[in-house]
Structures are given as structure tokens and as C-alpha cells.
């Protein structure tokens, strides 16, 4: 049922916010809303990750913790011969990510409600996994997500994440334990971009 506010401030707050951004060389539009992460603009961490991300035209990618979709949809735009699955545990984020995929005419992207990778279809295997990891989710969920991601990645596939600098040591330890390798791609004033590769068994 639609809500009709007499208070103009409340009516304004219920309206979608709009973001225009150039990500991975593509002009994209996003609708967002209050309650989602960084609803007024692309956040610094996502921008830093995308600046240090290489995307092939046929990439099969996963964006976990996708929010309204800036990272995953940027990859979809850069990989017209590939596919991107976006996941989040917030149903509002999934609604907006799917709406933004349609808004940007990206049929190769689809968002799913999922805790770690539990709700993701079994196919395809991923050549790239990305995430702007929230600082307060907890190491237990990270451990599930990283192990799930490794099990679903192609040999030679990469996982690239951005975190606040306070998680840098944890990321190095976690990626080394799970993937057997770790690489720091960039450390800024606030965020660090970390990567690992899925080695052949």
C-alpha cells in the first residue's frame, strides 16, 4: 500500500536518490534509498577497488555485499560477453541492484538474496570475486564467504576486496590461510585493496 505523506519532508525522504557515475570507463546511473550503504554517492572504498581492478570482456564475476550494485554493475558493463551475480543479505539492496541492472540495460547481471554464497546458483564458476567488505559484519561470515568463494572459483580466478585499513592484517592472514597467497594492491589513507588467486589443486 502506498504511503501518502502530508509532511513534505517525509514525502521527500521516501523518494529515490539518484547517482550518476563513470565506473570502469562506463557512464552508469543508480537509484538508491536511505538505509542502504552510501546512498548519496559512490563511496571511496568502492572507487578505490574499481581503480585497481582488471576486468576481461568475458568475466564471470561475483559481487558479494553488493548494496545497490555499483561494483557488480560496473563489472557487468565492462564484461558484455560475461556475467555477474550480485548478492546481499538485505532484500532492499537486492531490489535496487536488480532495478539498477535494468536501468543500465545490463542483462548479464542479476542480484540474489544470499548469506555468504548460500543462495547463489551452482553455476557458473567464477573468474573474479569482488567485495567492498563492511567493517562490522564479523570474521565468521567473512570466513564462510571466502571459503565459499574459493570453492566456486576457477583455477587462476582472483578475489579482490576493499576494507578499512584496520582489517588489513586480518585480510592478509585470512587470504594466506584460505587461498595460500595474498597481495596488497593499494593502501590509501582509509582503505586497502587486497587480492588473492585461486591456485590449481
SULURSUL-V930781 format. One record per residue. N is the residue number from 0. RES is the residue in one letter. NEAR is the number of other ideal C-beta (glycine too) atoms within 12 Angstrom. Layout:
# SULURSUL-V930781
n->N res->RES near->NEAR
n->N res->RES near->NEAR
This chain:
# SULURSUL-V930781
n->0 res->X near->3
n->1 res->X near->6
n->2 res->X near->11
n->3 res->X near->10
n->4 res->X near->13
n->5 res->X near->8
n->6 res->X near->11
n->7 res->X near->11
n->8 res->X near->10
n->9 res->X near->13
n->10 res->X near->13
n->11 res->X near->12
n->12 res->X near->16
n->13 res->X near->17
n->14 res->X near->17
n->15 res->X near->24
n->16 res->X near->23
n->17 res->X near->20
n->18 res->X near->31
n->19 res->X near->19
n->20 res->X near->30
n->21 res->X near->18
n->22 res->X near->35
n->23 res->X near->34
n->24 res->X near->15
n->25 res->X near->23
n->26 res->X near->16
n->27 res->X near->34
n->28 res->X near->30
n->29 res->X near->41
n->30 res->X near->29
n->31 res->X near->33
n->32 res->X near->27
n->33 res->X near->18
n->34 res->X near->19
n->35 res->X near->33
n->36 res->X near->34
n->37 res->X near->27
n->38 res->X near->25
n->39 res->X near->17
n->40 res->X near->20
n->41 res->X near->32
n->42 res->X near->29
n->43 res->X near->24
n->44 res->X near->36
n->45 res->X near->43
n->46 res->X near->27
n->47 res->X near->30
n->48 res->X near->41
n->49 res->X near->37
n->50 res->X near->24
n->51 res->X near->27
n->52 res->X near->36
n->53 res->X near->21
n->54 res->X near->34
n->55 res->X near->22
n->56 res->X near->19
n->57 res->X near->19
n->58 res->X near->37
n->59 res->X near->32
n->60 res->X near->48
n->61 res->X near->50
n->62 res->X near->53
n->63 res->X near->48
n->64 res->X near->44
n->65 res->X near->48
n->66 res->X near->40
n->67 res->X near->48
n->68 res->X near->52
n->69 res->X near->50
n->70 res->X near->53
n->71 res->X near->55
n->72 res->X near->49
n->73 res->X near->41
n->74 res->X near->48
n->75 res->X near->44
n->76 res->X near->36
n->77 res->X near->33
n->78 res->X near->31
n->79 res->X near->22
n->80 res->X near->15
n->81 res->X near->27
n->82 res->X near->31
n->83 res->X near->47
n->84 res->X near->43
n->85 res->X near->47
n->86 res->X near->42
n->87 res->X near->39
n->88 res->X near->26
n->89 res->X near->27
n->90 res->X near->19
n->91 res->X near->25
n->92 res->X near->37
n->93 res->X near->32
n->94 res->X near->27
n->95 res->X near->37
n->96 res->X near->44
n->97 res->X near->32
n->98 res->X near->28
n->99 res->X near->43
n->100 res->X near->37
n->101 res->X near->21
n->102 res->X near->24
n->103 res->X near->34
n->104 res->X near->17
n->105 res->X near->33
n->106 res->X near->16
n->107 res->X near->27
n->108 res->X near->41
n->109 res->X near->31
n->110 res->X near->39
n->111 res->X near->32
n->112 res->X near->25
n->113 res->X near->32
n->114 res->X near->22
n->115 res->X near->31
n->116 res->X near->34
n->117 res->X near->18
n->118 res->X near->22
n->119 res->X near->33
n->120 res->X near->18
n->121 res->X near->13
n->122 res->X near->11
n->123 res->X near->22
n->124 res->X near->26
n->125 res->X near->39
n->126 res->X near->33
n->127 res->X near->43
n->128 res->X near->49
n->129 res->X near->51
n->130 res->X near->42
n->131 res->X near->41
n->132 res->X near->42
n->133 res->X near->29
n->134 res->X near->24
n->135 res->X near->14
n->136 res->X near->27
n->137 res->X near->16
n->138 res->X near->20
n->139 res->X near->13
n->140 res->X near->24
n->141 res->X near->32
n->142 res->X near->21
n->143 res->X near->23
n->144 res->X near->37
n->145 res->X near->36
n->146 res->X near->23
n->147 res->X near->28
n->148 res->X near->43
n->149 res->X near->33
n->150 res->X near->24
n->151 res->X near->33
n->152 res->X near->33
n->153 res->X near->28
n->154 res->X near->16
n->155 res->X near->19
n->156 res->X near->30
n->157 res->X near->37
n->158 res->X near->46
n->159 res->X near->47
n->160 res->X near->49
n->161 res->X near->41
n->162 res->X near->39
n->163 res->X near->28
n->164 res->X near->24
n->165 res->X near->15
n->166 res->X near->31
n->167 res->X near->27
n->168 res->X near->19
n->169 res->X near->27
n->170 res->X near->38
n->171 res->X near->24
n->172 res->X near->19
n->173 res->X near->32
n->174 res->X near->38
n->175 res->X near->21
n->176 res->X near->19
n->177 res->X near->29
n->178 res->X near->33
n->179 res->X near->16
n->180 res->X near->21
n->181 res->X near->29
n->182 res->X near->23
n->183 res->X near->25
n->184 res->X near->29
n->185 res->X near->27
n->186 res->X near->23
n->187 res->X near->21
n->188 res->X near->11
n->189 res->X near->20
n->190 res->X near->32
n->191 res->X near->35
n->192 res->X near->39
n->193 res->X near->42
n->194 res->X near->32
n->195 res->X near->34
n->196 res->X near->27
n->197 res->X near->30
n->198 res->X near->20
n->199 res->X near->11
n->200 res->X near->10
